[in-house]
């Protein structure tokens, strides 16, 4: 089912409010939000950027950023857990052929969460990829270990960044393999123990000879040879999560000052919320939070035409440069 953009914004606002009621308790107990993630999938928000040609609403980037803000304002763990999925949608647009796009976008419309398996701990520098996709039996086999796979315990599929081997593969050949979580050889560990965002399920995923069909294989250009909006897009969504956190902190501060804080005698007021120093502090928080929100909206408006040009096959270097600065 396709949800209009305006409906999705209101859905995200309402869902964020529901998530907020139990977010702190979940984080304190490290209770993974499986039920809440199912509600997110049922809402249609995960399909927000699916193209209209594939039956999706294809919201613009200012709208997408607003969706992330509302969800993050309720529970930033859940917003963070869906961030790699949103990035994966763009990758399928960029690197998938028409049949792959129709297939995977159909899964997303039905509520699939396709999250990343990219980062590795091995290698001399960050970004070295030792996970290998190699030809086998007329198809492919995937071998490797990925760490910090955000949302992995909620995922139905992974898009796995790998080094591609084969007779026609160059030294820098890379691929994405999109495989179901339940496929033989995929092992997901619940070993994320970060100090913050404790329920993003950012665990380790191992791929031990996982079968990959041609329809699940998306060849990538060599690193650094094709300019896209992917980096700025990912940063925009991280900023949206941060913006939601700031707005939630502002709401919490105002509620505490209004409903729980006690006035000090020197203020000569009956309520702490009437203390001019309390008002000043909360006011400063409001300026910062709403200023961040305005900058986020500006960045999304600048990135929107740059992303559209890339997806149309006509990347504009100047637009992409301006967008990268705007989201920084």
Secondary structure, DSSP 4 states (H G I P E B T S, - for coil): ----HHHHHHHHHHHHHHHHHHHHHHHHHT---HHHHHHHHHHTGGGTTS-GGGTS----HHHHHHHHHHHHHH-HHHHHHHHHHHHHHHHHHHH--HHHHHHHHHHHHTT--EEEE---S-SSSTT----EEEEETTEEEEEEEEEEETTGGG-SEEEEEEEE-STT--TT-EEEEEEETTSTTEEEE-----SS-TTS--EEEEEEEEEE-GGGEEEEPPTTSS--SHHHHHHHHHHHHHHHHHHHHHHHHHHHHHHTPPPPGGG--SSGGG-HHHHHHHHHHHHHHHHHHHHHHHHHHHHHHHHHHHHTT---HHHHHHHHHHH-
